[in-house]
Amino acid sequence: MAGKTSDAPAPVFRADDLLQGGKDARIVLGDQVYLLHLTKAGKLILTK
């Protein structure tokens, strides 16, 4: 990752924890909101 100065491992988040039993979760980065969606096929899609 560009600009990364630490050798510490990246944090790990369980999708189940983010989705909290649903199919969608919103993730905020600065002033942008992203949608994390779990498809019927069990894949994750992140969109703006």
Residue pairs with C-beta under 8 A, 6 or more apart in sequence:
15 36
15 38
15 44
18 25
18 27
18 36
19 25
19 36
19 38
23 37
23 38
24 35
24 36
24 37
24 38
25 35
25 36
26 33
26 34
26 35
26 36
27 33
27 34
27 35
27 36
27 46
28 34
32 48
33 48
34 46
34 47
34 48
35 46
35 47
35 48
36 44
36 45
36 46
37 44
37 45
37 46
37 47
38 44
39 45
